[in-house]
Amino acid sequence: MITASKESYVLWLENAALHRRKGPEAADTNAMLTFSKHLFLTMMTGSVRLKDLLLGDDLKTEGSKVDLPW
């Protein structure tokens, strides 16, 4: 979920491609992330490492942190 806009997206990997759709959490969700739009853009530009995000305070996670990097 992107916090400022309250938008929710489902992301998944299939055939080495990242897919997305706008909508509520999927029934088979392994993990959920909540963050700001600014943090999302920082992640997409590669300006921060996933490890630093998961250990920092700017990203809220629910579910399995183990499944996130895959």
mmCIF file of the N, C-alpha and C atoms, coordinates in Angstrom:
data_MODEL
# 
_entry.id   MODEL 
# 
loop_
_atom_site.group_PDB 
_atom_site.id 
_atom_site.type_symbol 
_atom_site.label_atom_id 
_atom_site.label_alt_id 
_atom_site.label_comp_id 
_atom_site.label_asym_id 
_atom_site.label_entity_id 
_atom_site.label_seq_id 
_atom_site.pdbx_PDB_ins_code 
_atom_site.Cartn_x 
_atom_site.Cartn_y 
_atom_site.Cartn_z 
_atom_site.occupancy 
_atom_site.B_iso_or_equiv 
_atom_site.pdbx_formal_charge 
_atom_site.auth_seq_id 
_atom_site.auth_comp_id 
_atom_site.auth_asym_id 
_atom_site.auth_atom_id 
_atom_site.pdbx_PDB_model_num 
ATOM 1   N N  . MET A 1 1  ? 0.851  -1.172  0.000   1.00 0.00 ? 1  MET A N  1 
ATOM 2   C CA . MET A 1 1  ? 0.000  0.000   0.000   1.00 0.00 ? 1  MET A CA 1 
ATOM 3   C C  . MET A 1 1  ? 0.893  1.229   0.000   1.00 0.00 ? 1  MET A C  1 
ATOM 4   N N  . ILE A 1 2  ? 0.549  2.209   -0.819  1.00 0.00 ? 2  ILE A N  1 
ATOM 5   C CA . ILE A 1 2  ? 1.239  3.486   -0.818  1.00 0.00 ? 2  ILE A CA 1 
ATOM 6   C C  . ILE A 1 2  ? 0.452  4.389   0.123   1.00 0.00 ? 2  ILE A C  1 
ATOM 7   N N  . THR A 1 3  ? 1.093  4.812   1.214   1.00 0.00 ? 3  THR A N  1 
ATOM 8   C CA . THR A 1 3  ? 0.382  5.408   2.341   1.00 0.00 ? 3  THR A CA 1 
ATOM 9   C C  . THR A 1 3  ? -0.343 6.705   2.036   1.00 0.00 ? 3  THR A C  1 
ATOM 10  N N  . ALA A 1 4  ? 0.277  7.666   1.367   1.00 0.00 ? 4  ALA A N  1 
ATOM 11  C CA . ALA A 1 4  ? -0.336 8.984   1.164   1.00 0.00 ? 4  ALA A CA 1 
ATOM 12  C C  . ALA A 1 4  ? -1.619 8.900   0.337   1.00 0.00 ? 4  ALA A C  1 
ATOM 13  N N  . SER A 1 5  ? -1.625 8.051   -0.658  1.00 0.00 ? 5  SER A N  1 
ATOM 14  C CA . SER A 1 5  ? -2.791 7.961   -1.539  1.00 0.00 ? 5  SER A CA 1 
ATOM 15  C C  . SER A 1 5  ? -3.737 6.830   -1.164  1.00 0.00 ? 5  SER A C  1 
ATOM 16  N N  . LYS A 1 6  ? -3.342 5.994   -0.224  1.00 0.00 ? 6  LYS A N  1 
ATOM 17  C CA . LYS A 1 6  ? -4.135 4.833   0.195   1.00 0.00 ? 6  LYS A CA 1 
ATOM 18  C C  . LYS A 1 6  ? -4.367 3.858   -0.956  1.00 0.00 ? 6  LYS A C  1 
ATOM 19  N N  . GLU A 1 7  ? -3.483 3.873   -1.966  1.00 0.00 ? 7  GLU A N  1 
ATOM 20  C CA . GLU A 1 7  ? -3.601 2.955   -3.098  1.00 0.00 ? 7  GLU A CA 1 
ATOM 21  C C  . GLU A 1 7  ? -2.982 1.616   -2.734  1.00 0.00 ? 7  GLU A C  1 
ATOM 22  N N  . SER A 1 8  ? -3.562 0.558   -3.231  1.00 0.00 ? 8  SER A N  1 
ATOM 23  C CA . SER A 1 8  ? -3.082 -0.792  -2.967  1.00 0.00 ? 8  SER A CA 1 
ATOM 24  C C  . SER A 1 8  ? -2.868 -1.517  -4.288  1.00 0.00 ? 8  SER A C  1 
ATOM 25  N N  . TYR A 1 9  ? -1.727 -2.182  -4.420  1.00 0.00 ? 9  TYR A N  1 
ATOM 26  C CA . TYR A 1 9  ? -1.385 -2.922  -5.635  1.00 0.00 ? 9  TYR A CA 1 
ATOM 27  C C  . TYR A 1 9  ? -0.938 -4.328  -5.267  1.00 0.00 ? 9  TYR A C  1 
ATOM 28  N N  . VAL A 1 10 ? -1.209 -5.272  -6.131  1.00 0.00 ? 10 VAL A N  1 
ATOM 29  C CA . VAL A 1 10 ? -0.719 -6.636  -5.988  1.00 0.00 ? 10 VAL A CA 1 
ATOM 30  C C  . VAL A 1 10 ? 0.429  -6.795  -6.986  1.00 0.00 ? 10 VAL A C  1 
ATOM 31  N N  . LEU A 1 11 ? 1.583  -7.241  -6.506  1.00 0.00 ? 11 LEU A N  1 
ATOM 32  C CA . LEU A 1 11 ? 2.750  -7.485  -7.353  1.00 0.00 ? 11 LEU A CA 1 
ATOM 33  C C  . LEU A 1 11 ? 3.082  -8.965  -7.333  1.00 0.00 ? 11 LEU A C  1 
ATOM 34  N N  . TRP A 1 12 ? 3.505  -9.498  -8.491  1.00 0.00 ? 12 TRP A N  1 
ATOM 35  C CA . TRP A 1 12 ? 3.948  -10.885 -8.529  1.00 0.00 ? 12 TRP A CA 1 
ATOM 36  C C  . TRP A 1 12 ? 4.952  -11.061 -9.654  1.00 0.00 ? 12 TRP A C  1 
ATOM 37  N N  . LEU A 1 13 ? 5.814  -12.061 -9.483  1.00 0.00 ? 13 LEU A N  1 
ATOM 38  C CA . LEU A 1 13 ? 6.792  -12.418 -10.509 1.00 0.00 ? 13 LEU A CA 1 
ATOM 39  C C  . LEU A 1 13 ? 6.287  -13.612 -11.291 1.00 0.00 ? 13 LEU A C  1 
ATOM 40  N N  . GLU A 1 14 ? 6.389  -13.517 -12.600 1.00 0.00 ? 14 GLU A N  1 
ATOM 41  C CA . GLU A 1 14 ? 5.996  -14.622 -13.471 1.00 0.00 ? 14 GLU A CA 1 
ATOM 42  C C  . GLU A 1 14 ? 6.880  -14.572 -14.709 1.00 0.00 ? 14 GLU A C  1 
ATOM 43  N N  . ASN A 1 15 ? 7.538  -15.679 -15.007 1.00 0.00 ? 15 ASN A N  1 
ATOM 44  C CA . ASN A 1 15 ? 8.436  -15.744 -16.161 1.00 0.00 ? 15 ASN A CA 1 
ATOM 45  C C  . ASN A 1 15 ? 9.465  -14.614 -16.149 1.00 0.00 ? 15 ASN A C  1 
ATOM 46  N N  . ALA A 1 16 ? 10.043 -14.369 -14.979 1.00 0.00 ? 16 ALA A N  1 
ATOM 47  C CA . ALA A 1 16 ? 11.092 -13.363 -14.775 1.00 0.00 ? 16 ALA A CA 1 
ATOM 48  C C  . ALA A 1 16 ? 10.618 -11.935 -15.035 1.00 0.00 ? 16 ALA A C  1 
ATOM 49  N N  . ALA A 1 17 ? 9.313  -11.691 -15.022 1.00 0.00 ? 17 ALA A N  1 
ATOM 50  C CA . ALA A 1 17 ? 8.768  -10.348 -15.220 1.00 0.00 ? 17 ALA A CA 1 
ATOM 51  C C  . ALA A 1 17 ? 7.926  -9.969  -14.002 1.00 0.00 ? 17 ALA A C  1 
ATOM 52  N N  . LEU A 1 18 ? 8.068  -8.725  -13.568 1.00 0.00 ? 18 LEU A N  1 
ATOM 53  C CA . LEU A 1 18 ? 7.269  -8.219  -12.462 1.00 0.00 ? 18 LEU A CA 1 
ATOM 54  C C  . LEU A 1 18 ? 5.948  -7.691  -13.020 1.00 0.00 ? 18 LEU A C  1 
ATOM 55  N N  . HIS A 1 19 ? 4.850  -8.204  -12.490 1.00 0.00 ? 19 HIS A N  1 
ATOM 56  C CA . HIS A 1 19 ? 3.514  -7.792  -12.904 1.00 0.00 ? 19 HIS A CA 1 
ATOM 57  C C  . HIS A 1 19 ? 2.847  -7.069  -11.740 1.00 0.00 ? 19 HIS A C  1 
ATOM 58  N N  . ARG A 1 20 ? 1.865  -6.244  -12.061 1.00 0.00 ? 20 ARG A N  1 
ATOM 59  C CA . ARG A 1 20 ? 1.115  -5.552  -11.010 1.00 0.00 ? 20 ARG A CA 1 
ATOM 60  C C  . ARG A 1 20 ? -0.319 -5.332  -11.453 1.00 0.00 ? 20 ARG A C  1 
ATOM 61  N N  . ARG A 1 21 ? -1.169 -5.207  -10.448 1.00 0.00 ? 21 ARG A N  1 
ATOM 62  C CA . ARG A 1 21 ? -2.544 -4.800  -10.701 1.00 0.00 ? 21 ARG A CA 1 
ATOM 63  C C  . ARG A 1 21 ? -3.021 -4.019  -9.485  1.00 0.00 ? 21 ARG A C  1 
ATOM 64  N N  . LYS A 1 22 ? -3.805 -3.026  -9.737  1.00 0.00 ? 22 LYS A N  1 
ATOM 65  C CA . LYS A 1 22 ? -4.360 -2.230  -8.657  1.00 0.00 ? 22 LYS A CA 1 
ATOM 66  C C  . LYS A 1 22 ? -5.510 -3.002  -8.036  1.00 0.00 ? 22 LYS A C  1 
ATOM 67  N N  . GLY A 1 23 ? -5.530 -3.048  -6.729  1.00 0.00 ? 23 GLY A N  1 
ATOM 68  C CA . GLY A 1 23 ? -6.614 -3.740  -6.060  1.00 0.00 ? 23 GLY A CA 1 
ATOM 69  C C  . GLY A 1 23 ? -6.222 -4.187  -4.675  1.00 0.00 ? 23 GLY A C  1 
ATOM 70  N N  . PRO A 1 24 ? -7.134 -4.827  -3.980  1.00 0.00 ? 24 PRO A N  1 
ATOM 71  C CA . PRO A 1 24 ? -6.881 -5.283  -2.614  1.00 0.00 ? 24 PRO A CA 1 
ATOM 72  C C  . PRO A 1 24 ? -5.923 -6.477  -2.584  1.00 0.00 ? 24 PRO A C  1 
ATOM 73  N N  . GLU A 1 25 ? -5.475 -6.784  -1.407  1.00 0.00 ? 25 GLU A N  1 
ATOM 74  C CA . GLU A 1 25 ? -4.559 -7.904  -1.175  1.00 0.00 ? 25 GLU A CA 1 
ATOM 75  C C  . GLU A 1 25 ? -5.126 -9.195  -1.753  1.00 0.00 ? 25 GLU A C  1 
ATOM 76  N N  . ALA A 1 26 ? -4.272 -9.977  -2.402  1.00 0.00 ? 26 ALA A N  1 
ATOM 77  C CA . ALA A 1 26 ? -4.679 -11.270 -2.953  1.00 0.00 ? 26 ALA A CA 1 
ATOM 78  C C  . ALA A 1 26 ? -4.822 -12.297 -1.825  1.00 0.00 ? 26 ALA A C  1 
ATOM 79  N N  . ALA A 1 27 ? -5.650 -13.291 -2.042  1.00 0.00 ? 27 ALA A N  1 
ATOM 80  C CA . ALA A 1 27 ? -5.895 -14.319 -1.025  1.00 0.00 ? 27 ALA A CA 1 
ATOM 81  C C  . ALA A 1 27 ? -4.640 -15.113 -0.698  1.00 0.00 ? 27 ALA A C  1 
ATOM 82  N N  . ASP A 1 28 ? -3.746 -15.293 -1.669  1.00 0.00 ? 28 ASP A N  1 
ATOM 83  C CA . ASP A 1 28 ? -2.542 -16.101 -1.450  1.00 0.00 ? 28 ASP A CA 1 
ATOM 84  C C  . ASP A 1 28 ? -1.292 -15.246 -1.199  1.00 0.00 ? 28 ASP A C  1 
ATOM 85  N N  . THR A 1 29 ? -1.483 -14.056 -0.645  1.00 0.00 ? 29 THR A N  1 
ATOM 86  C CA . THR A 1 29 ? -0.377 -13.140 -0.371  1.00 0.00 ? 29 THR A CA 1 
ATOM 87  C C  . THR A 1 29 ? 0.561  -13.720 0.676   1.00 0.00 ? 29 THR A C  1 
ATOM 88  N N  . ASN A 1 30 ? 1.864  -13.693 0.377   1.00 0.00 ? 30 ASN A N  1 
ATOM 89  C CA . ASN A 1 30 ? 2.875  -14.157 1.331   1.00 0.00 ? 30 ASN A CA 1 
ATOM 90  C C  . ASN A 1 30 ? 3.390  -13.021 2.203   1.00 0.00 ? 30 ASN A C  1 
ATOM 91  N N  . ALA A 1 31 ? 3.425  -11.816 1.650   1.00 0.00 ? 31 ALA A N  1 
ATOM 92  C CA . ALA A 1 31 ? 3.933  -10.665 2.390   1.00 0.00 ? 31 ALA A CA 1 
ATOM 93  C C  . ALA A 1 31 ? 3.264  -9.400  1.871   1.00 0.00 ? 31 ALA A C  1 
ATOM 94  N N  . MET A 1 32 ? 3.157  -8.400  2.748   1.00 0.00 ? 32 MET A N  1 
ATOM 95  C CA . MET A 1 32 ? 2.582  -7.126  2.357   1.00 0.00 ? 32 MET A CA 1 
ATOM 96  C C  . MET A 1 32 ? 3.520  -6.012  2.813   1.00 0.00 ? 32 MET A C  1 
ATOM 97  N N  . LEU A 1 33 ? 3.726  -5.022  1.943   1.00 0.00 ? 33 LEU A N  1 
ATOM 98  C CA . LEU A 1 33 ? 4.571  -3.875  2.239   1.00 0.00 ? 33 LEU A CA 1 
ATOM 99  C C  . LEU A 1 33 ? 3.718  -2.618  2.278   1.00 0.00 ? 33 LEU A C  1 
ATOM 100 N N  . THR A 1 34 ? 4.017  -1.721  3.204   1.00 0.00 ? 34 THR A N  1 
ATOM 101 C CA . THR A 1 34 ? 3.367  -0.425  3.271   1.00 0.00 ? 34 THR A CA 1 
ATOM 102 C C  . THR A 1 34 ? 4.465  0.622   3.291   1.00 0.00 ? 34 THR A C  1 
ATOM 103 N N  . PHE A 1 35 ? 4.374  1.618   2.372   1.00 0.00 ? 35 PHE A N  1 
ATOM 104 C CA . PHE A 1 35 ? 5.440  2.614   2.261   1.00 0.00 ? 35 PHE A CA 1 
ATOM 105 C C  . PHE A 1 35 ? 4.923  3.859   1.557   1.00 0.00 ? 35 PHE A C  1 
ATOM 106 N N  . SER A 1 36 ? 5.736  4.919   1.601   1.00 0.00 ? 36 SER A N  1 
ATOM 107 C CA . SER A 1 36 ? 5.372  6.169   0.939   1.00 0.00 ? 36 SER A CA 1 
ATOM 108 C C  . SER A 1 36 ? 5.716  6.100   -0.544  1.00 0.00 ? 36 SER A C  1 
ATOM 109 N N  . LYS A 1 37 ? 5.116  7.005   -1.318  1.00 0.00 ? 37 LYS A N  1 
ATOM 110 C CA . LYS A 1 37 ? 5.412  7.075   -2.746  1.00 0.00 ? 37 LYS A CA 1 
ATOM 111 C C  . LYS A 1 37 ? 6.884  7.424   -2.957  1.00 0.00 ? 37 LYS A C  1 
ATOM 112 N N  . HIS A 1 38 ? 7.416  8.312   -2.124  1.00 0.00 ? 38 HIS A N  1 
ATOM 113 C CA . HIS A 1 38 ? 8.832  8.674   -2.226  1.00 0.00 ? 38 HIS A CA 1 
ATOM 114 C C  . HIS A 1 38 ? 9.723  7.441   -2.027  1.00 0.00 ? 38 HIS A C  1 
ATOM 115 N N  . LEU A 1 39 ? 9.411  6.624   -1.036  1.00 0.00 ? 39 LEU A N  1 
ATOM 116 C CA . LEU A 1 39 ? 10.203 5.417   -0.791  1.00 0.00 ? 39 LEU A CA 1 
ATOM 117 C C  . LEU A 1 39 ? 10.077 4.454   -1.965  1.00 0.00 ? 39 LEU A C  1 
ATOM 118 N N  . PHE A 1 40 ? 8.889  4.332   -2.544  1.00 0.00 ? 40 PHE A N  1 
ATOM 119 C CA . PHE A 1 40 ? 8.693  3.465   -3.702  1.00 0.00 ? 40 PHE A CA 1 
ATOM 120 C C  . PHE A 1 40 ? 9.589  3.917   -4.854  1.00 0.00 ? 40 PHE A C  1 
ATOM 121 N N  . LEU A 1 41 ? 9.613  5.212   -5.133  1.00 0.00 ? 41 LEU A N  1 
ATOM 122 C CA . LEU A 1 41 ? 10.457 5.723   -6.219  1.00 0.00 ? 41 LEU A CA 1 
ATOM 123 C C  . LEU A 1 41 ? 11.934 5.488   -5.922  1.00 0.00 ? 41 LEU A C  1 
ATOM 124 N N  . THR A 1 42 ? 12.328 5.608   -4.674  1.00 0.00 ? 42 THR A N  1 
ATOM 125 C CA . THR A 1 42 ? 13.711 5.324   -4.275  1.00 0.00 ? 42 THR A CA 1 
ATOM 126 C C  . THR A 1 42 ? 14.054 3.857   -4.536  1.00 0.00 ? 42 THR A C  1 
ATOM 127 N N  . MET A 1 43 ? 13.113 2.969   -4.232  1.00 0.00 ? 43 MET A N  1 
ATOM 128 C CA . MET A 1 43 ? 13.339 1.544   -4.482  1.00 0.00 ? 43 MET A CA 1 
ATOM 129 C C  . MET A 1 43 ? 13.452 1.260   -5.972  1.00 0.00 ? 43 MET A C  1 
ATOM 130 N N  . MET A 1 44 ? 12.567 1.856   -6.773  1.00 0.00 ? 44 MET A N  1 
ATOM 131 C CA . MET A 1 44 ? 12.541 1.588   -8.209  1.00 0.00 ? 44 MET A CA 1 
ATOM 132 C C  . MET A 1 44 ? 13.776 2.131   -8.935  1.00 0.00 ? 44 MET A C  1 
ATOM 133 N N  . THR A 1 45 ? 14.392 3.173   -8.399  1.00 0.00 ? 45 THR A N  1 
ATOM 134 C CA . THR A 1 45 ? 15.594 3.723   -9.030  1.00 0.00 ? 45 THR A CA 1 
ATOM 135 C C  . THR A 1 45 ? 16.859 3.025   -8.545  1.00 0.00 ? 45 THR A C  1 
ATOM 136 N N  . GLY A 1 46 ? 16.715 2.098   -7.614  1.00 0.00 ? 46 GLY A N  1 
ATOM 137 C CA . GLY A 1 46 ? 17.876 1.354   -7.119  1.00 0.00 ? 46 GLY A CA 1 
ATOM 138 C C  . GLY A 1 46 ? 18.750 2.150   -6.167  1.00 0.00 ? 46 GLY A C  1 
ATOM 139 N N  . SER A 1 47 ? 18.211 3.201   -5.586  1.00 0.00 ? 47 SER A N  1 
ATOM 140 C CA . SER A 1 47 ? 18.986 4.059   -4.684  1.00 0.00 ? 47 SER A CA 1 
ATOM 141 C C  . SER A 1 47 ? 19.130 3.475   -3.280  1.00 0.00 ? 47 SER A C  1 
ATOM 142 N N  . VAL A 1 48 ? 18.437 2.389   -3.003  1.00 0.00 ? 48 VAL A N  1 
ATOM 143 C CA . VAL A 1 48 ? 18.504 1.763   -1.691  1.00 0.00 ? 48 VAL A CA 1 
ATOM 144 C C  . VAL A 1 48 ? 18.422 0.241   -1.871  1.00 0.00 ? 48 VAL A C  1 
ATOM 145 N N  . ARG A 1 49 ? 19.129 -0.478  -1.012  1.00 0.00 ? 49 ARG A N  1 
ATOM 146 C CA . ARG A 1 49 ? 19.124 -1.938  -1.095  1.00 0.00 ? 49 ARG A CA 1 
ATOM 147 C C  . ARG A 1 49 ? 17.961 -2.518  -0.296  1.00 0.00 ? 49 ARG A C  1 
ATOM 148 N N  . LEU A 1 50 ? 17.433 -3.651  -0.759  1.00 0.00 ? 50 LEU A N  1 
ATOM 149 C CA . LEU A 1 50 ? 16.309 -4.299  -0.088  1.00 0.00 ? 50 LEU A CA 1 
ATOM 150 C C  . LEU A 1 50 ? 16.647 -4.612  1.370   1.00 0.00 ? 50 LEU A C  1 
ATOM 151 N N  . LYS A 1 51 ? 17.855 -5.073  1.619   1.00 0.00 ? 51 LYS A N  1 
ATOM 152 C CA . LYS A 1 51 ? 18.268 -5.395  2.991   1.00 0.00 ? 51 LYS A CA 1 
ATOM 153 C C  . LYS A 1 51 ? 18.139 -4.166  3.890   1.00 0.00 ? 51 LYS A C  1 
ATOM 154 N N  . ASP A 1 52 ? 18.594 -3.007  3.405   1.00 0.00 ? 52 ASP A N  1 
ATOM 155 C CA . ASP A 1 52 ? 18.500 -1.778  4.190   1.00 0.00 ? 52 ASP A CA 1 
ATOM 156 C C  . ASP A 1 52 ? 17.047 -1.377  4.419   1.00 0.00 ? 52 ASP A C  1 
ATOM 157 N N  . LEU A 1 53 ? 16.198 -1.588  3.421   1.00 0.00 ? 53 LEU A N  1 
ATOM 158 C CA . LEU A 1 53 ? 14.773 -1.285  3.574   1.00 0.00 ? 53 LEU A CA 1 
ATOM 159 C C  . LEU A 1 53 ? 14.127 -2.157  4.638   1.00 0.00 ? 53 LEU A C  1 
ATOM 160 N N  . LEU A 1 54 ? 14.399 -3.450  4.576   1.00 0.00 ? 54 LEU A N  1 
ATOM 161 C CA . LEU A 1 54 ? 13.767 -4.392  5.503   1.00 0.00 ? 54 LEU A CA 1 
ATOM 162 C C  . LEU A 1 54 ? 14.211 -4.164  6.944   1.00 0.00 ? 54 LEU A C  1 
ATOM 163 N N  . LEU A 1 55 ? 15.428 -3.672  7.119   1.00 0.00 ? 55 LEU A N  1 
ATOM 164 C CA . LEU A 1 55 ? 15.940 -3.438  8.462   1.00 0.00 ? 55 LEU A CA 1 
ATOM 165 C C  . LEU A 1 55 ? 15.685 -2.011  8.947   1.00 0.00 ? 55 LEU A C  1 
ATOM 166 N N  . GLY A 1 56 ? 15.226 -1.130  8.059   1.00 0.00 ? 56 GLY A N  1 
ATOM 167 C CA . GLY A 1 56 ? 14.967 0.262   8.409   1.00 0.00 ? 56 GLY A CA 1 
ATOM 168 C C  . GLY A 1 56 ? 13.562 0.469   8.944   1.00 0.00 ? 56 GLY A C  1 
ATOM 169 N N  . ASP A 1 57 ? 13.251 1.735   9.245   1.00 0.00 ? 57 ASP A N  1 
ATOM 170 C CA . ASP A 1 57 ? 11.951 2.088   9.831   1.00 0.00 ? 57 ASP A CA 1 
ATOM 171 C C  . ASP A 1 57 ? 10.961 2.655   8.818   1.00 0.00 ? 57 ASP A C  1 
ATOM 172 N N  . ASP A 1 58 ? 11.382 2.863   7.569   1.00 0.00 ? 58 ASP A N  1 
ATOM 173 C CA . ASP A 1 58 ? 10.526 3.508   6.575   1.00 0.00 ? 58 ASP A CA 1 
ATOM 174 C C  . ASP A 1 58 ? 9.573  2.556   5.866   1.00 0.00 ? 58 ASP A C  1 
ATOM 175 N N  . LEU A 1 59 ? 9.765  1.282   6.057   1.00 0.00 ? 59 LEU A N  1 
ATOM 176 C CA . LEU A 1 59 ? 8.982  0.266   5.366   1.00 0.00 ? 59 LEU A CA 1 
ATOM 177 C C  . LEU A 1 59 ? 8.309  -0.633  6.396   1.00 0.00 ? 59 LEU A C  1 
ATOM 178 N N  . LYS A 1 60 ? 6.996  -0.752  6.293   1.00 0.00 ? 60 LYS A N  1 
ATOM 179 C CA . LYS A 1 60 ? 6.247  -1.637  7.197   1.00 0.00 ? 60 LYS A CA 1 
ATOM 180 C C  . LYS A 1 60 ? 5.987  -2.946  6.453   1.00 0.00 ? 60 LYS A C  1 
ATOM 181 N N  . THR A 1 61 ? 6.312  -4.060  7.076   1.00 0.00 ? 61 THR A N  1 
ATOM 182 C CA . THR A 1 61 ? 6.077  -5.357  6.449   1.00 0.00 ? 61 THR A CA 1 
ATOM 183 C C  . THR A 1 61 ? 5.128  -6.190  7.299   1.00 0.00 ? 61 THR A C  1 
ATOM 184 N N  . GLU A 1 62 ? 4.329  -6.987  6.621   1.00 0.00 ? 62 GLU A N  1 
ATOM 185 C CA . GLU A 1 62 ? 3.460  -7.972  7.273   1.00 0.00 ? 62 GLU A CA 1 
ATOM 186 C C  . GLU A 1 62 ? 3.634  -9.271  6.522   1.00 0.00 ? 62 GLU A C  1 
ATOM 187 N N  . GLY A 1 63 ? 3.720  -10.365 7.241   1.00 0.00 ? 63 GLY A N  1 
ATOM 188 C CA . GLY A 1 63 ? 3.887  -11.651 6.591   1.00 0.00 ? 63 GLY A CA 1 
ATOM 189 C C  . GLY A 1 63 ? 5.346  -12.065 6.545   1.00 0.00 ? 63 GLY A C  1 
ATOM 190 N N  . SER A 1 64 ? 5.698  -12.849 5.550   1.00 0.00 ? 64 SER A N  1 
ATOM 191 C CA . SER A 1 64 ? 7.011  -13.472 5.460   1.00 0.00 ? 64 SER A CA 1 
ATOM 192 C C  . SER A 1 64 ? 8.058  -12.555 4.829   1.00 0.00 ? 64 SER A C  1 
ATOM 193 N N  . LYS A 1 65 ? 9.045  -12.105 5.610   1.00 0.00 ? 65 LYS A N  1 
ATOM 194 C CA . LYS A 1 65 ? 10.165 -11.341 5.066   1.00 0.00 ? 65 LYS A CA 1 
ATOM 195 C C  . LYS A 1 65 ? 11.065 -12.233 4.217   1.00 0.00 ? 65 LYS A C  1 
ATOM 196 N N  . VAL A 1 66 ? 11.032 -13.524 4.477   1.00 0.00 ? 66 VAL A N  1 
ATOM 197 C CA . VAL A 1 66 ? 11.845 -14.473 3.707   1.00 0.00 ? 66 VAL A CA 1 
ATOM 198 C C  . VAL A 1 66 ? 11.393 -14.519 2.253   1.00 0.00 ? 66 VAL A C  1 
ATOM 199 N N  . ASP A 1 67 ? 10.105 -14.402 1.988   1.00 0.00 ? 67 ASP A N  1 
ATOM 200 C CA . ASP A 1 67 ? 9.575  -14.479 0.621   1.00 0.00 ? 67 ASP A CA 1 
ATOM 201 C C  . ASP A 1 67 ? 9.799  -13.197 -0.191  1.00 0.00 ? 67 ASP A C  1 
ATOM 202 N N  . LEU A 1 68 ? 10.088 -12.091 0.449   1.00 0.00 ? 68 LEU A N  1 
ATOM 203 C CA . LEU A 1 68 ? 10.208 -10.807 -0.249  1.00 0.00 ? 68 LEU A CA 1 
ATOM 204 C C  . LEU A 1 68 ? 11.302 -10.778 -1.314  1.00 0.00 ? 68 LEU A C  1 
ATOM 205 N N  . PRO A 1 69 ? 12.516 -11.226 -1.043  1.00 0.00 ? 69 PRO A N  1 
ATOM 206 C CA . PRO A 1 69 ? 13.568 -11.118 -2.067  1.00 0.00 ? 69 PRO A CA 1 
ATOM 207 C C  . PRO A 1 69 ? 13.362 -12.038 -3.275  1.00 0.00 ? 69 PRO A C  1 
ATOM 208 N N  . TRP A 1 70 ? 12.448 -12.988 -3.210  1.00 0.00 ? 70 TRP A N  1 
ATOM 209 C CA . TRP A 1 70 ? 12.289 -13.948 -4.295  1.00 0.00 ? 70 TRP A CA 1 
ATOM 210 C C  . TRP A 1 70 ? 11.309 -13.434 -5.232  1.00 0.00 ? 70 TRP A C  1 
# 
